[in-house]
């Protein structure tokens, strides 16, 4: 469920491995996924600039940027596979910026002290999404992926504690149908409507994830379920009742959310 960076890449990769995949999205095309809004770049601990970057340093920066609320095991795994993600994107045809010699370029971004951000001018999210979309279309043409646009997930089918399918509604005709499978992948993004200031679209309403949570998803709390995803930018100072009370900027509440789906 979902056809952004995470959903389209997962569907295409699983299809390449030989699985029969059904991919659903509520937009009229996977190209309308909100992953397109993540335009700044994508980080990976390749240390191309030889400035002391490492998997642990990317892990720590990501944990700190998430206000120490993310699951550390998941973030460390993300830092580990970040280098492979860049290679996969390049193989999908993403036109990352390059040095004059032809090597992939990096820049410092988001307050990081090292240059680890791979980018495609100011259109990184768009180019990443088009690369994933091309890989997905290739598998659709081969018949290994069946695409269901304009479709909303209504519920998760759980058998013996395992997700074995979903119930969906066609947003054009209103028809309700069920689809069975050996596994269910939810790649539906975070809850962008939780905050007044947000880079997310109003369509990022977390309904699919919430329905999985109500069915007993293993995440212990909504916070660790990634309903809301904090972003280090778009912060504003709270109104103080006492003018003599000062709050350090790093303690201000963070009101923005990270556009992404997908893994960063």
C-alpha positions in Angstrom: 0.0 0.0 0.0 1.6 3.2 -1.2 3.6 4.1 -4.3 6.0 6.8 -3.2 9.8 6.3 -2.9 9.4 3.4 -0.4 6.3 1.8 -1.9 7.4 2.0 -5.6 10.9 0.8 -4.8 9.6 -2.1 -2.6 7.1 -3.1 -5.3 9.7 -3.0 -8.1 12.4 -4.8 -6.1 10.0 -7.6 -4.9 8.8 -8.1 -8.5 12.4 -8.3 -9.7 12.9 -11.1 -7.1 10.1 -13.1 -8.7 7.1 -12.2 -6.5 3.7 -11.2 -7.9 2.9 -7.8 -6.4 -0.2 -5.6 -6.2 0.5 -2.0 -5.6 -2.2 0.4 -4.4 -2.3 4.2 -4.1 -5.0 6.8 -3.6 -3.5 9.2 -6.2 -4.3 9.0 -9.9 -0.7 8.1 -10.6 2.3 7.0 -8.5 4.0 10.2 -9.7 1.7 12.2 -7.5 3.1 10.7 -4.3 4.2 13.3 -1.8 7.8 12.0 -1.9 8.3 14.6 -4.6 8.4 17.3 -1.9 11.7 16.0 -0.4 13.8 18.2 -2.7 16.9 18.8 -0.5 18.8 15.6 -1.0 19.3 12.1 0.3 22.1 11.2 2.8 24.4 8.2 2.7 27.6 7.4 4.7 29.8 6.8 1.6 32.5 9.3 2.8 33.3 10.3 -0.7 34.6 13.7 0.6 37.0 11.9 3.1 35.8 14.2 5.9 35.4 11.6 8.5 31.9 10.4 7.8 30.9 6.9 8.9 27.8 4.7 9.5 27.8 5.6 13.2 28.1 9.3 12.5 25.1 9.2 10.2 23.3 7.2 12.8 24.0 9.7 15.5 23.1 12.7 13.4 19.8 11.1 12.4 18.9 10.2 16.0 19.7 13.7 17.1 17.8 15.3 14.2 14.8 13.2 15.2 14.9 14.7 18.8 16.0 11.3 20.1 12.6 9.8 19.6 13.3 7.4 16.7 14.0 3.7 17.2 17.7 3.4 17.4 17.9 -0.1 15.9 15.9 0.9 12.8 18.0 4.1 12.4 21.2 2.2 12.6 20.0 -0.2 10.0 19.0 2.8 7.8 22.6 4.2 8.1 24.0 0.8 7.2 22.0 0.4 4.0 22.2 4.1 3.0 25.1 3.4 0.7 23.2 0.6 -1.1 20.2 2.9 -1.5 22.3 5.4 -3.4 23.6 2.6 -5.7 20.0 1.4 -6.3 18.9 5.0 -7.2 21.7 5.4 -9.6 20.9 2.0 -11.2 17.2 3.2 -11.6 18.5 6.2 -13.5 18.3 9.0 -11.0 20.5 11.8 -12.4 22.4 12.8 -9.3 24.7 15.8 -9.5 28.3 14.9 -10.4 31.7 16.4 -10.2 33.5 17.5 -13.4 35.3 14.2 -13.4 32.1 12.2 -13.4 32.0 11.1 -9.7 28.8 11.7 -7.7 28.9 15.1 -5.9 28.1 15.7 -2.3 27.1 18.8 -0.2 26.5 19.5 3.4 22.9 19.8 4.1 20.5 20.1 7.1 23.2 21.3 9.5 25.4 18.2 9.1 29.1 18.8 9.7 30.1 16.5 6.9 29.2 16.5 3.2 27.1 13.3 2.7 24.1 14.6 0.8 23.5 13.3 -2.7 21.3 15.7 -4.7 19.9 16.4 -8.1 19.9 20.2 -8.2 16.7 21.4 -6.3 14.7 18.5 -7.6 16.0 15.5 -5.7 12.6 14.2 -4.5 11.1 14.5 -8.0 14.1 12.7 -9.7 14.1 10.0 -7.0 10.4 9.4 -7.5 10.7 9.3 -11.3 13.5 6.8 -11.0 11.4 4.5 -8.7 8.4 5.1 -10.9 10.3 4.0 -14.0 11.4 0.8 -12.2 7.8 0.2 -11.2 6.5 0.8 -14.7 9.0 -1.7 -16.1 7.7 -4.4 -13.8 4.1 -3.4 -14.6 4.9 -3.9 -18.3 6.4 -7.3 -17.5 3.2 -8.3 -15.7 4.8 -8.9 -12.3 3.1 -5.8 -10.7 -0.5 -4.9 -11.0 -1.2 -1.2 -10.2 -4.4 0.0 -8.5 -4.5 3.8 -8.5 -7.3 5.9 -6.9 -7.8 3.2 -4.3 -8.1 3.7 -0.5 -7.3 1.1 2.1 -10.2 0.4 4.5 -8.8 -2.4 6.7 -6.1 -5.0 7.1 -6.9 -8.7 7.0 -5.1 -10.5 9.9 -4.9 -14.3 10.2 -3.2 -15.8 13.3 -1.6 -12.5 14.1 -0.1 -12.1 10.6 -1.3 -9.6 7.9 -2.5 -11.6 5.0 -4.3 -9.0 2.9 -6.2 -5.7 2.7 -9.7 -4.4 2.1 -9.8 -1.5 -0.3 -12.3 0.9 -1.9 -12.2 2.2 -5.5 -12.5 6.0 -5.2 -14.0 6.3 -8.6 -16.7 3.6 -8.5 -17.0 3.1 -4.7 -16.5 -0.7 -5.2 -15.1 -2.5 -2.1 -12.9 -5.5 -2.7 -10.4 -7.6 -0.8 -6.9 -8.8 -1.9 -5.0 -11.6 -0.3 -1.2 -12.0 -0.1 1.7 -13.6 1.7 2.8 -10.2 3.1 1.5 -6.6 3.4 3.8 -3.6 3.0 2.5 -0.3 4.3 4.4 2.6 2.7 1.9 5.3 3.3 4.0 8.1 4.8 3.6 10.1 8.1 0.9 12.2 9.6 1.3 15.6 8.1 -1.9 17.1 9.5 -0.9 16.8 13.1 0.9 20.2 13.0 0.0 23.7 11.9 3.3 24.1 10.0 4.0 21.2 7.8 5.6 20.4 4.4 3.2 17.5 4.0 0.1 17.5 1.8 -3.4 17.2 3.4 -3.6 13.7 1.8 -0.9 12.5 4.3 -3.6 11.6 6.8 -2.1 8.3 8.2 -5.5 6.4 7.8 -3.9 3.2 6.5 -1.3 3.1 9.3 -3.9 3.8 11.9 -6.1 0.9 10.7 -3.1 -1.4 11.0 -2.4 -0.1 14.5 -6.0 -0.8 15.6 -5.5 -4.4 14.3 -2.6 -4.9 16.7 0.5 -3.8 14.9 3.5 -4.5 17.1 4.5 -0.9 17.6 3.9 -0.1 21.3 3.0 3.5 20.8 1.9 5.8 18.0 5.1 7.8 18.4 7.3 4.8 17.6 4.9 3.8 14.8 6.1 6.9 12.9 2.6 8.5 12.8 4.4 11.8 13.2 7.9 12.5 11.9 9.8 15.4 13.3 11.8 17.8 11.1 14.7 20.0 12.3 13.3 23.0 10.4 10.1 25.0 10.6 10.4 25.7 14.3 8.8 28.6 16.1 9.4 29.9 19.7 6.5 29.3 22.0 4.7 32.2 23.7 6.1 32.7 27.2 3.8 33.5 30.1 6.7 35.1 31.9 8.9 37.5 29.8 11.8 36.7 32.0 11.7 33.0 31.2 13.9 32.1 28.2 13.9 28.8 26.3 17.0 27.7 24.4 16.2 27.3 20.6 17.2 23.7 20.7 14.3 23.1 23.2 11.6 24.8 21.1 8.8 22.4 19.9 9.3 21.2 16.4 6.2 21.8 14.4 7.2 20.6 11.0 7.1 17.1 9.7 9.4 15.4 7.3 8.0 15.0 3.8 9.1 11.1 3.0 7.9 8.6 2.8 10.0 6.4 2.6 13.2 5.6 4.3 15.7 8.4 4.8 
